[in-house]
Amino acid sequence: MTFKITAEPHPAERSVTLLLDGKFSEDALPALRQSISTARQENQEVCIDLSEVTLVDRKAVQYFSQQTANGVKIVNCPVYLRQWIRQVSDEVEKH
């Protein structure tokens, strides 16, 4: 799988936007976890920009769902993907 994570810091806002580009599967999650962890260690709010994502798998969607529950904002997300993330979140809440 091909993917790229670009961190765009916003120092005045104490936040960082992680622009994801390409195909995101379970294999890409360790790199994304590290990027989020680094931002949190620097006390930055984290946004994940999904505008350039071309393909995701279920594990990636589950991870995005978990992160939204932990205060990470998902921005520029295609409608179908946002619906899938919500569906996964709803399934977790039911259990």
C-alpha positions in Angstrom: 0.0 0.0 0.0 1.2 3.5 -0.8 0.6 6.3 1.6 2.0 9.6 2.8 1.5 11.6 6.0 2.4 15.3 5.9 2.3 17.3 9.1 1.2 20.9 8.7 1.8 22.6 12.0 -0.3 25.6 13.0 1.8 27.1 15.9 -0.5 30.0 16.7 -3.4 27.6 17.2 -1.3 24.9 19.0 -2.5 22.4 16.5 -1.3 20.2 13.6 -3.1 18.9 10.6 -2.0 15.5 9.3 -2.7 15.4 5.6 -3.1 11.7 4.6 -2.5 10.9 0.9 -3.0 7.6 -0.8 -4.1 4.2 0.3 -4.6 3.7 4.0 -4.8 0.3 5.5 -3.8 -1.4 8.7 -0.1 -1.2 7.5 -0.2 2.6 7.6 -1.6 2.8 11.1 1.8 2.6 13.0 3.1 5.7 11.2 -0.2 7.6 11.8 -0.1 6.6 15.5 3.4 7.9 15.8 2.4 11.2 14.1 -0.5 11.6 16.5 1.6 10.7 19.5 4.3 13.2 18.6 1.7 16.0 18.2 0.1 15.1 21.6 3.5 15.1 23.3 3.9 18.7 22.0 0.4 19.5 23.4 -1.1 20.1 20.0 -4.6 19.4 18.9 -4.7 17.0 16.0 -6.7 17.2 12.8 -6.6 14.5 10.2 -7.3 15.7 6.7 -8.7 12.9 4.5 -9.2 14.9 1.3 -6.4 13.1 -0.6 -7.1 9.5 0.6 -7.9 7.2 -2.2 -8.7 4.0 -0.4 -9.2 2.8 3.2 -9.8 -0.5 4.8 -12.0 -1.4 7.8 -9.1 -1.3 10.3 -8.2 2.3 9.2 -11.9 3.3 9.5 -12.0 1.8 13.0 -8.9 3.7 14.0 -10.3 7.0 12.7 -13.5 6.3 14.7 -11.4 5.7 17.9 -9.4 8.8 17.3 -12.6 11.0 16.9 -13.7 9.6 20.3 -10.3 10.8 21.7 -10.6 14.3 20.4 -9.0 14.1 17.0 -10.9 16.1 14.4 -11.5 14.6 10.9 -11.6 17.3 8.2 -12.1 17.3 4.5 -13.6 13.8 4.7 -15.6 12.4 1.8 -19.3 11.9 2.7 -19.2 8.1 2.2 -16.2 7.8 4.5 -17.7 10.0 7.2 -20.8 7.9 7.1 -18.7 4.7 7.5 -16.8 6.2 10.4 -20.1 7.2 12.1 -21.4 3.7 11.5 -18.4 2.1 13.2 -18.7 4.6 16.1 -22.4 3.7 16.5 -21.5 0.0 16.5 -19.0 0.5 19.2 -21.5 2.5 21.3 -24.0 -0.4 21.0 -21.6 -2.9 22.5 
